[in-house]
Amino acid sequence: MGKLASGLVKVLIGLVAMAVVLLAIQRLLMPKYQTGVVEGSMVEEYYDNKEPHDVIILGDCEVYENISPIELYKDHGISSYIRGSAEQYIWQSYYLLKDALRYETPKVVMLSVHSLQFNAPRTEEYNRMTLDGMAWSPVKAEAIKASMMEDEHFIDYVFPILRYHYRWSELTSDDFKHFFKKDKVSHNGYYMRCDVRPFTGFPPKTPNLNKKLGSNAMDYLGRIADLCKENGISLVLMKAPIEYPFWYEEWDEQIQAFADGRGIPYINYIGNEEIGLDMTVDTYDAGLHLNLTGAEKFSNYIGQYLKSGYDLTDYRQDERYKDVWQGKIDDYNAMKDKQEEEIAKYGELISFGANATN
């Protein structure tokens, strides 16, 4: 080998070594979302699931804290996944659906309409908790461009080290413990909470200052409807049975008009007594979200609707995936037992701490 070739090889080896070091540093510095605000880990967990899903559920905390795919399977044999994230904006729901279609085509998409009240992103932190976990593809690039705040830069998403370089002084044991692999924080996208904090009342309802839903939000709702139609997917719009933050009649009427015009079902579950919720025991934060007992009641109820209205496979009868689902049930029960033990011992949950509110 000549001197020139030998020199080029050395340069190439040096560049590769530098890239590996930078990637390792980037991996260390990126938030792990393993304690505290664990919602930032949810989007990426989807890619670890190999079983098919007849139902994909999209939205913010109104879905990932209130619906249990494990309960949908146990009670109805429905295979589902929640592609949820904290304050997931409607355009992010659209791109997460496009991303899911790279891997599978569900029979039904359930979409929470809660985020239609937002016509533009509000914080870079919420963007990150959705976008960082997406697998790289042209779809992710489109999602980033649609979501960025004015002071954000696309290059910071391509190379997160540019965004998180300051975290040297904030590194915790979690960053080192989960450098290679993160623990699972959700159950097919469901965030479990077993603690109870009863509902005691909400503040007086404030006037609706934004009565008309934004054009950007409604445009992406239309895109989701079009995407489902193009792929032969039944779309169901839903509002979870959560009354606060306030949901206004003006918003409801606009969504109902959209649904009627498209021939799409829209179900507002607020005040639906048939679900059987008791907010003295079925919420962990005084009525803002459901706890495990509440989520299982709500899941059972919507499971009945899905099974009666759509041709869904009963995956409890599919031998190919029985072991997969049993493993998920075992993990679900193990986390339930652990949380109940912590609550009995400490009076509160220790493992997860406070979670994001949307």
Secondary structure by P-SEA (a helix, b strand, c coil): ccaaaaaaaaaaaaaaaaaaaaaaaaaaacccccccccccccccccccccccccbbbbbcccccccccaaaaaacccbbbbbcccccccaaaaaaaaaaaaacccccbbbbbcccccccccccaaaaaaccccccccaaaaaaaaaccccccccccccccccccccccccccaaaaaacccccccccccbbbbcbbbbbcccccccccccccccaaaaaaaaaaaaaaaaabbbbbbbbcccccccccaaaaaaaaaaaaaacbbbbbcccccccccccccccccccccccaaaaaaaaaaaaaaaaacccccccccccccaaaaaaaaaaaaaaaaaaaaaaaaccccccccccccc
